[in-house]
Amino acid sequence: MKTILLIEDNFEVRENIAEILELANYKVITAENGKVGVEKALQERPDLIICDIMMPVLDGYGVLHLINKNEQLRYVPFIFLTAKAERTDFRKGMEMGADDYITKPFTDIEILNSIERRLRKVEMLKKEYAPDIMGIQEFMKDSGREDALKSLSEGRNINHYKKKQLIFSEGNHPLRLYFVQKGKVKTFKSNDDGKELTVGLYSVGDFFGYISLLENSIYKETAEAMEDSEVAIIPREDFESLINENPDVAKRFIRMLASNLSEKEEQLLGLAYNSLRKRVADALLTLQKKYQKPGSEQFSIHISREDLANIAGTATESLIRTLSDFRSEKLIDIRDGNIIILHEKKLSLMLN
């Protein structure tokens, strides 16, 4: 049962609304002014707050201000309830972070619909979706974007790429969003001499190629399959329709798509300032973090030395010498071409 905090100084209005909400199977906590309302919000941690604006002691704007300052309450849906209908009042409330604004007089259906919408939105944002194409589809369905869901399902195609096969190239215009169904994919940049630097690693459940779509620009990197891979194709039109037409879906989708950006920034900073040994150690740990299977005690990966050198930002010959040193120091082992991490902690504490 969801808990709703109702802050309203008019006794009759307060009792009438509380009765409506209780009949709708909500637990209702009431407060007769803003000060008492804030105190009860801190004590009870309600799922939603309905608050009048014009009240003694502390008005609705003051309540919202204090709620927003509390880390545990700032994301609780907040609905203003007021007899004031001026546009400036509405704008002030919404700019402060209110989720809705109901003007008196109102009907039972109006207030119940507003509550249901806000609670549904919160549940959707809290819900954990599978990190795959079906998870995205489920999210869009929960968001009420069934037309986009249908379009995405019908437009989806699975492309098969062989090891070393290019998926898209730097300088081309993006036409689609990519999703890894099986295998491993990297993105890299090349200089005029043909030297490569790997700037992104993607595994099952990852999207890639989205930055150029969001920026409406050309690809700034090249994507290549690191092993035989299956990649789902989402047409650009479906992606843009999803982003442009539904802000709630866009926020969640972008959050899911951009989850690796901070890691990429750290990686590039390390490439610029870290020693060779540190860069190789970090490259191995990056691969472990990205590709280690849940529950496995020891990480092992078969990767070409050229690919690993491109991740570490060094020459292949330098990488091979460093791996040999690590093997002598019993930090790693190498069997049949597979690199096995033996001492993760020492690699992570590698000095520059």
MIKOLGU-339818 format. One record per residue (C-alpha): residue number from 1; x negated, y, z. Coordinates in Angstrom, 3 decimals, m for minus. Each point is the difference from the previous one (the first is absolute). Layout:
N
r n: NUM&east: X&north: Y&up: Z
...
***
This chain:
352
r n: 1&east: 0.000&north: 0.000&up: 0.000
r n: 2&east: m1.398&north: 3.373&up: m1.033
r n: 3&east: m0.237&north: 2.777&up: 2.581
r n: 4&east: 1.114&north: 3.530&up: m0.885
r n: 5&east: m0.706&north: 3.069&up: 2.100
r n: 6&east: 2.762&north: 2.617&up: m0.307
r n: 7&east: m0.883&north: 3.515&up: 1.192
r n: 8&east: 3.086&north: 2.241&up: 0.041
r n: 9&east: 1.048&north: 2.657&up: 2.533
r n: 10&east: 3.737&north: m0.141&up: m0.776
r n: 11&east: 1.492&north: m2.710&up: 2.200
r n: 12&east: 2.936&north: m0.879&up: m2.264
r n: 13&east: m2.108&north: m0.151&up: m3.149
r n: 14&east: m2.620&north: m2.047&up: 1.805
r n: 15&east: 2.537&north: m2.529&up: 1.309
r n: 16&east: 1.788&north: m0.298&up: m3.350
r n: 17&east: m3.208&north: m0.676&up: m1.925
r n: 18&east: m1.217&north: m2.448&up: 2.647
r n: 19&east: 3.272&north: m1.935&up: m0.256
r n: 20&east: m0.275&north: m0.185&up: m3.803
r n: 21&east: m3.570&north: m1.273&up: 0.192
r n: 22&east: 0.776&north: m2.588&up: 2.670
r n: 23&east: 2.876&north: m1.330&up: m2.104
r n: 24&east: m2.548&north: m0.337&up: m2.831
r n: 25&east: m2.090&north: m2.235&up: 2.305
r n: 26&east: m2.706&north: 2.505&up: 0.932
r n: 27&east: m1.370&north: 0.495&up: 3.494
r n: 28&east: 0.492&north: 3.699&up: 0.781
r n: 29&east: m1.940&north: 2.163&up: 2.445
r n: 30&east: 1.348&north: 3.521&up: 0.505
r n: 31&east: m1.565&north: 3.256&up: 1.167
r n: 32&east: 1.737&north: 3.283&up: 0.707
r n: 33&east: m2.872&north: 2.293&up: m1.008
r n: 34&east: m3.321&north: m0.024&up: m1.800
r n: 35&east: m2.187&north: m0.281&up: 3.100
r n: 36&east: 1.838&north: m3.072&up: 1.279
r n: 37&east: 0.004&north: m1.385&up: m3.546
r n: 38&east: m3.795&north: 0.169&up: m0.317
r n: 39&east: m0.402&north: m1.656&up: 3.415
r n: 40&east: 2.315&north: m2.860&up: m1.011
r n: 41&east: m1.722&north: m0.361&up: m3.353
r n: 42&east: m3.332&north: m0.509&up: 1.773
r n: 43&east: 1.555&north: m2.523&up: 2.396
r n: 44&east: 2.193&north: m1.993&up: m2.377
r n: 45&east: m1.869&north: 0.177&up: m3.349
r n: 46&east: 3.193&north: 0.058&up: m2.101
r n: 47&east: 0.223&north: m1.272&up: m3.576
r n: 48&east: 1.654&north: 3.247&up: m1.159
r n: 49&east: 0.783&north: 3.439&up: 1.443
r n: 50&east: 3.065&north: 2.147&up: m0.720
r n: 51&east: m0.400&north: 3.516&up: 1.322
r n: 52&east: 2.079&north: 3.181&up: 0.051
r n: 53&east: m1.855&north: 3.229&up: m0.802
r n: 54&east: 1.675&north: 2.649&up: 2.154
r n: 55&east: m0.455&north: m1.168&up: 3.614
r n: 56&east: m0.989&north: 1.527&up: 3.351
r n: 57&east: m3.395&north: m0.581&up: 1.669
r n: 58&east: m1.633&north: m1.332&up: m3.191
r n: 59&east: 1.525&north: 0.246&up: m3.471
r n: 60&east: m0.171&north: m2.630&up: m2.750
r n: 61&east: m3.004&north: 1.559&up: m1.690
r n: 62&east: m1.906&north: m0.169&up: 3.286
r n: 63&east: 0.997&north: m3.651&up: 0.420
r n: 64&east: m1.242&north: m0.872&up: m3.487
r n: 65&east: m3.253&north: 1.873&up: 0.612
r n: 66&east: m0.706&north: m1.979&up: 3.201
r n: 67&east: 1.019&north: m3.297&up: m1.607
r n: 68&east: m2.397&north: 0.603&up: m2.892
r n: 69&east: m2.860&north: 0.648&up: 2.436
r n: 70&east: 0.441&north: m3.438&up: 1.581
r n: 71&east: m1.863&north: m2.678&up: m1.970
r n: 72&east: 2.442&north: m2.761&up: 1.020
r n: 73&east: 3.121&north: 1.990&up: m0.905
r n: 74&east: m1.018&north: 2.094&up: m3.002
r n: 75&east: 1.222&north: m2.586&up: m2.523
r n: 76&east: 3.374&north: m0.600&up: 1.660
r n: 77&east: 2.745&north: 1.122&up: m2.444
r n: 78&east: 1.405&north: 3.364&up: 1.103
r n: 79&east: 3.435&north: 1.291&up: m1.078
r n: 80&east: 1.123&north: 3.552&up: 0.735
r n: 81&east: 3.663&north: 0.472&up: 0.906
r n: 82&east: 1.204&north: 3.597&up: m0.140
r n: 83&east: 2.788&north: 2.437&up: m0.772
r n: 84&east: m2.508&north: 2.234&up: m1.773
r n: 85&east: 0.085&north: m0.386&up: m3.771
r n: 86&east: m2.368&north: 2.752&up: m1.139
r n: 87&east: m2.578&north: m1.006&up: m2.602
r n: 88&east: m2.815&north: 1.539&up: 2.043
r n: 89&east: 0.937&north: m2.148&up: 3.013
r n: 90&east: 0.068&north: m3.098&up: m2.176
r n: 91&east: m3.414&north: 0.785&up: m1.481
r n: 92&east: m1.508&north: 0.677&up: 3.419
r n: 93&east: 1.196&north: m3.352&up: 1.336
r n: 94&east: m1.187&north: m1.993&up: m2.995
r n: 95&east: m3.374&north: 1.770&up: m0.094
r n: 96&east: m0.530&north: m0.913&up: 3.657
r n: 97&east: 0.470&north: m3.660&up: m0.871
r n: 98&east: 3.704&north: m0.744&up: 0.511
r n: 99&east: 1.241&north: m2.964&up: m2.028
r n: 100&east: 3.575&north: 1.203&up: m0.463
r n: 101&east: 2.307&north: 2.918&up: 0.802
r n: 102&east: 3.697&north: m0.597&up: 0.726
r n: 103&east: 2.281&north: 3.003&up: 0.222
r n: 104&east: 3.036&north: 0.117&up: 2.288
r n: 105&east: 2.770&north: m0.887&up: m0.557
r n: 106&east: m0.931&north: m3.440&up: m1.322
r n: 107&east: 1.705&north: m3.353&up: m0.472
r n: 108&east: m0.848&north: m3.290&up: 1.702
r n: 109&east: m1.151&north: m1.409&up: m3.325
r n: 110&east: m2.386&north: 2.920&up: m0.615
r n: 111&east: m1.896&north: m0.480&up: 3.244
r n: 112&east: m0.041&north: m3.801&up: m0.225
r n: 113&east: m1.246&north: 0.059&up: m3.579
r n: 114&east: m2.771&north: 2.425&up: 0.911
r n: 115&east: m1.098&north: m2.193&up: 2.910
r n: 116&east: 0.045&north: m3.177&up: m2.090
r n: 117&east: m2.067&north: 1.607&up: m2.764
r n: 118&east: m2.660&north: 1.225&up: 2.397
r n: 119&east: m0.249&north: m3.265&up: 1.923
r n: 120&east: m0.164&north: m1.984&up: m3.235
r n: 121&east: m2.836&north: 2.203&up: m1.238
r n: 122&east: m1.964&north: m0.519&up: 3.223
r n: 123&east: 0.448&north: m3.762&up: m0.142
r n: 124&east: m1.134&north: m0.044&up: m3.609
r n: 125&east: m3.194&north: 1.908&up: 0.816
r n: 126&east: m0.746&north: m2.252&up: 2.980
r n: 127&east: 0.592&north: m3.217&up: m1.883
r n: 128&east: m3.062&north: m1.914&up: m1.133
r n: 129&east: 0.147&north: m0.953&up: m3.653
r n: 130&east: m2.103&north: m2.697&up: m1.587
r n: 131&east: m3.060&north: 1.506&up: m1.724
r n: 132&east: 1.074&north: m1.274&up: m3.397
r n: 133&east: 2.339&north: 0.767&up: m2.868
r n: 134&east: 2.937&north: m1.646&up: 1.794
r n: 135&east: m0.639&north: 2.178&up: 3.034
r n: 136&east: 0.243&north: 3.106&up: m2.149
r n: 137&east: 3.213&north: m1.294&up: m1.542
r n: 138&east: 1.488&north: m0.683&up: 3.428
r n: 139&east: m0.978&north: 3.468&up: 1.155
r n: 140&east: 1.695&north: 1.645&up: m2.977
r n: 141&east: 3.132&north: m2.053&up: 0.564
r n: 142&east: 0.119&north: 1.083&up: 3.658
r n: 143&east: m0.483&north: 3.576&up: m1.171
r n: 144&east: 3.061&north: m0.160&up: m2.214
r n: 145&east: m2.041&north: 0.044&up: m3.218
r n: 146&east: 1.567&north: m3.084&up: m1.532
r n: 147&east: m0.073&north: 1.567&up: m3.458
r n: 148&east: m3.771&north: 0.417&up: 0.306
r n: 149&east: m0.178&north: m3.522&up: 1.377
r n: 150&east: 1.784&north: m1.349&up: m3.054
r n: 151&east: m2.178&north: 2.034&up: m2.333
r n: 152&east: m3.171&north: m1.111&up: 1.753
r n: 153&east: 1.054&north: m3.649&up: m0.116
r n: 154&east: 0.903&north: 0.098&up: m3.681
r n: 155&east: m3.100&north: 1.956&up: m1.054
r n: 156&east: m2.479&north: m2.104&up: 1.911
r n: 157&east: m2.476&north: m2.085&up: m1.920
r n: 158&east: m2.917&north: m2.125&up: 1.184
r n: 159&east: m3.288&north: 0.386&up: m1.872
r n: 160&east: m2.796&north: m2.567&up: 0.303
r n: 161&east: m3.582&north: 1.266&up: 0.007
r n: 162&east: m3.177&north: m2.045&up: m0.296
r n: 163&east: m3.053&north: 0.716&up: 2.135
r n: 164&east: m1.744&north: 3.197&up: m1.194
r n: 165&east: 2.983&north: 0.973&up: m2.188
r n: 166&east: 0.872&north: 3.719&up: 0.094
r n: 167&east: 3.483&north: 0.979&up: 1.193
r n: 168&east: m0.266&north: 3.721&up: m0.768
r n: 169&east: m2.855&north: 2.348&up: m0.881
r n: 170&east: m1.193&north: 3.361&up: 1.277
r n: 171&east: 1.271&north: 2.858&up: m2.156
r n: 172&east: 3.191&north: m1.728&up: m1.155
r n: 173&east: 3.480&north: 1.261&up: 0.819
r n: 174&east: 1.914&north: m2.101&up: 2.560
r n: 175&east: 3.101&north: m1.818&up: m1.199
r n: 176&east: 0.754&north: m2.282&up: 2.937
r n: 177&east: m0.544&north: m0.871&up: 3.640
r n: 178&east: m1.903&north: m3.220&up: 0.770
r n: 179&east: 0.498&north: m2.531&up: 2.771
r n: 180&east: m2.278&north: m2.963&up: 0.789
r n: 181&east: 1.966&north: m3.246&up: 0.133
r n: 182&east: m3.050&north: m2.266&up: m0.036
r n: 183&east: m3.756&north: 0.463&up: m0.087
r n: 184&east: m2.308&north: 2.960&up: 0.621
r n: 185&east: m0.363&north: 3.309&up: m1.839
r n: 186&east: m2.544&north: 2.790&up: 0.271
r n: 187&east: m0.053&north: 3.568&up: m1.257
r n: 188&east: m3.293&north: 1.641&up: m0.897
r n: 189&east: m1.589&north: 3.075&up: m1.528
r n: 190&east: m2.916&north: 0.009&up: m2.451
r n: 191&east: m2.665&north: 2.606&up: m0.665
r n: 192&east: m1.558&north: 0.866&up: m3.381
r n: 193&east: m2.581&north: m2.760&up: 0.441
r n: 194&east: 2.695&north: m2.612&up: 0.505
r n: 195&east: m0.676&north: m0.474&up: 3.718
r n: 196&east: 3.147&north: m0.889&up: 1.914
r n: 197&east: 1.242&north: 0.912&up: 3.476
r n: 198&east: 2.927&north: m1.960&up: 1.384
r n: 199&east: 2.447&north: 2.414&up: 1.626
r n: 200&east: 2.959&north: m2.280&up: 0.753
r n: 201&east: 0.686&north: m3.638&up: 0.880
r n: 202&east: 3.464&north: m1.536&up: m0.317
r n: 203&east: 1.387&north: m3.379&up: 0.980
r n: 204&east: 3.383&north: m1.736&up: 0.096
r n: 205&east: 2.651&north: 2.471&up: 1.163
r n: 206&east: m1.822&north: 3.153&up: m1.134
r n: 207&east: 1.134&north: 2.652&up: m2.480
r n: 208&east: m2.517&north: 1.868&up: m2.147
r n: 209&east: m0.003&north: 2.577&up: m2.780
r n: 210&east: 2.416&north: 2.205&up: 1.916
r n: 211&east: m2.153&north: 3.079&up: 0.579
r n: 212&east: m0.022&north: 1.005&up: m3.667
r n: 213&east: 3.769&north: m0.541&up: m0.139
r n: 214&east: 0.539&north: 2.251&up: 3.001
r n: 215&east: m2.362&north: 2.665&up: m1.366
r n: 216&east: 1.344&north: m0.355&up: m3.554
r n: 217&east: m3.589&north: m0.182&up: m1.213
r n: 218&east: m2.289&north: m2.417&up: m1.820
r n: 219&east: m1.638&north: m2.960&up: 1.733
r n: 220&east: m3.142&north: 1.092&up: 1.847
r n: 221&east: m1.265&north: m3.569&up: 0.380
r n: 222&east: 0.080&north: m3.361&up: m1.755
r n: 223&east: 1.759&north: m3.104&up: 1.330
r n: 224&east: m1.373&north: m3.493&up: m0.548
r n: 225&east: 0.941&north: m3.488&up: 1.208
r n: 226&east: m2.699&north: m1.419&up: 2.288
r n: 227&east: 1.423&north: m3.488&up: m0.549
r n: 228&east: 2.902&north: m1.494&up: m1.923
r n: 229&east: 2.939&north: 2.104&up: 1.168
r n: 230&east: 3.734&north: 0.540&up: m0.419
r n: 231&east: 1.188&north: 3.600&up: 0.037
r n: 232&east: 3.618&north: 1.194&up: 0.097
r n: 233&east: 0.782&north: 2.958&up: m2.257
r n: 234&east: 2.448&north: 2.713&up: 1.119
r n: 235&east: 0.906&north: 2.459&up: m2.782
r n: 236&east: m0.935&north: 3.620&up: 0.616
r n: 237&east: 3.604&north: 1.108&up: m0.563
r n: 238&east: 1.264&north: m2.170&up: 2.861
r n: 239&east: m2.738&north: 1.236&up: 2.312
r n: 240&east: 0.642&north: 3.665&up: m0.777
r n: 241&east: 3.761&north: m0.452&up: 0.322
r n: 242&east: m0.515&north: m1.532&up: 3.416
r n: 243&east: m2.319&north: 2.763&up: 1.191
r n: 244&east: 1.956&north: 2.941&up: m1.428
r n: 245&east: 3.547&north: m1.008&up: 0.879
r n: 246&east: m0.310&north: m1.294&up: 3.550
r n: 247&east: m2.266&north: 1.891&up: 2.440
r n: 248&east: 0.405&north: m2.583&up: 2.780
r n: 249&east: m1.054&north: m2.825&up: m2.282
r n: 250&east: m2.832&north: 2.131&up: m1.370
r n: 251&east: m1.451&north: 0.646&up: 3.453
r n: 252&east: m0.011&north: m3.666&up: 0.886
r n: 253&east: m1.249&north: m1.098&up: m3.406
r n: 254&east: m2.831&north: 2.520&up: m0.050
r n: 255&east: m0.979&north: m0.995&up: 3.535
r n: 256&east: m0.225&north: m3.622&up: m1.095
r n: 257&east: m1.903&north: 0.884&up: m3.155
r n: 258&east: m2.492&north: 2.336&up: 1.654
r n: 259&east: m0.890&north: m2.195&up: 2.988
r n: 260&east: m3.539&north: m0.558&up: m1.275
r n: 261&east: m0.954&north: 3.625&up: m0.711
r n: 262&east: m1.675&north: 0.671&up: 3.362
r n: 263&east: m2.030&north: m3.197&up: m0.382
r n: 264&east: m1.125&north: 1.143&up: m3.429
r n: 265&east: m1.124&north: 3.350&up: 1.425
r n: 266&east: m2.067&north: m1.734&up: 2.687
r n: 267&east: m1.526&north: m2.304&up: m2.580
r n: 268&east: m1.070&north: 2.891&up: m2.251
r n: 269&east: m1.430&north: 1.910&up: 2.988
r n: 270&east: m2.035&north: m3.066&up: 0.946
r n: 271&east: m1.308&north: m0.373&up: m3.550
r n: 272&east: m1.222&north: 3.582&up: 0.091
r n: 273&east: m1.847&north: m0.091&up: 3.332
r n: 274&east: m0.665&north: m3.583&up: 1.132
r n: 275&east: m3.198&north: m2.005&up: m0.461
r n: 276&east: m0.151&north: m2.953&up: m2.408
r n: 277&east: 0.296&north: m2.590&up: 2.809
r n: 278&east: 2.937&north: 1.857&up: 1.516
r n: 279&east: 1.754&north: 0.305&up: m3.374
r n: 280&east: m0.373&north: m3.719&up: m0.730
r n: 281&east: 1.219&north: m0.909&up: 3.495
r n: 282&east: 2.998&north: 2.302&up: m0.390
r n: 283&east: 0.768&north: m1.477&up: m3.428
r n: 284&east: 0.090&north: m3.507&up: 1.483
r n: 285&east: 2.251&north: 1.134&up: 2.847
r n: 286&east: 2.277&north: 1.784&up: m2.462
r n: 287&east: 0.395&north: m3.238&up: m1.938
r n: 288&east: 0.687&north: m1.880&up: 3.220
r n: 289&east: 2.644&north: 2.487&up: 1.117
r n: 290&east: 1.660&north: m0.066&up: m3.400
r n: 291&east: m0.121&north: m3.675&up: m0.870
r n: 292&east: m0.320&north: m2.075&up: 3.178
r n: 293&east: 2.951&north: m2.341&up: 0.383
r n: 294&east: 1.987&north: 0.249&up: 3.258
r n: 295&east: m1.074&north: m2.585&up: 2.555
r n: 296&east: m3.357&north: m0.820&up: m1.610
r n: 297&east: m2.919&north: 0.196&up: 2.428
r n: 298&east: m2.758&north: 0.489&up: m2.560
r n: 299&east: 0.068&north: 2.146&up: m3.104
r n: 300&east: m1.385&north: m1.285&up: m3.281
r n: 301&east: 0.296&north: 1.542&up: m3.448
r n: 302&east: m1.254&north: m0.806&up: m3.470
r n: 303&east: m0.843&north: 3.284&up: m1.679
r n: 304&east: m2.477&north: 0.864&up: m2.707
r n: 305&east: m3.071&north: 1.823&up: 1.246
r n: 306&east: 0.698&north: 2.696&up: m2.578
r n: 307&east: 3.478&north: 0.610&up: 1.432
r n: 308&east: m1.354&north: 0.084&up: 3.545
r n: 309&east: m2.753&north: 2.418&up: m1.045
r n: 310&east: 2.621&north: 2.289&up: m1.548
r n: 311&east: 1.963&north: m0.012&up: 3.263
r n: 312&east: m3.138&north: 0.798&up: 2.010
r n: 313&east: m1.111&north: 2.644&up: m2.494
r n: 314&east: m3.406&north: m1.466&up: m0.719
r n: 315&east: m1.961&north: m1.866&up: m2.688
r n: 316&east: 0.591&north: m3.736&up: m0.285
r n: 317&east: m3.683&north: m0.748&up: 0.692
r n: 318&east: 0.072&north: 2.066&up: 3.210
r n: 319&east: 3.173&north: m1.735&up: 1.104
r n: 320&east: m1.504&north: m3.467&up: m0.536
r n: 321&east: m3.086&north: 0.912&up: 2.085
r n: 322&east: 2.223&north: 1.345&up: 2.796
r n: 323&east: 2.185&north: m3.109&up: m0.015
r n: 324&east: m3.169&north: m2.086&up: 0.265
r n: 325&east: m1.065&north: 2.054&up: 3.043
r n: 326&east: 3.424&north: m0.431&up: 1.586
r n: 327&east: m0.203&north: m3.733&up: m0.584
r n: 328&east: m3.426&north: m0.186&up: 1.650
r n: 329&east: 1.406&north: 1.943&up: 2.962
r n: 330&east: 2.892&north: m2.491&up: 0.178
r n: 331&east: 2.593&north: 2.736&up: m0.532
r n: 332&east: 1.363&north: m1.838&up: m3.018
r n: 333&east: m0.398&north: m3.312&up: m1.765
r n: 334&east: 0.191&north: m0.719&up: m3.731
r n: 335&east: 1.270&north: m3.365&up: m1.247
r n: 336&east: 0.796&north: m0.834&up: m3.607
r n: 337&east: 0.210&north: 3.702&up: m0.790
r n: 338&east: 2.432&north: 0.687&up: 2.872
r n: 339&east: m0.953&north: 2.665&up: 2.530
r n: 340&east: 0.948&north: m0.993&up: 3.574
r n: 341&east: 0.001&north: 2.579&up: 2.775
r n: 342&east: m1.575&north: m1.523&up: 3.123
r n: 343&east: m0.328&north: 3.051&up: 2.254
r n: 344&east: 2.678&north: 2.609&up: m0.633
r n: 345&east: m0.862&north: 2.060&up: 3.087
r n: 346&east: m3.657&north: 0.449&up: m0.949
r n: 347&east: 0.981&north: 1.020&up: m3.521
r n: 348&east: 2.460&north: 2.563&up: 1.357
r n: 349&east: m2.673&north: 1.435&up: 2.335
r n: 350&east: m2.634&north: 0.197&up: m2.750
r n: 351&east: m2.068&north: 3.137&up: 0.494
r n: 352&east: m0.667&north: 2.503&up: m2.772
***
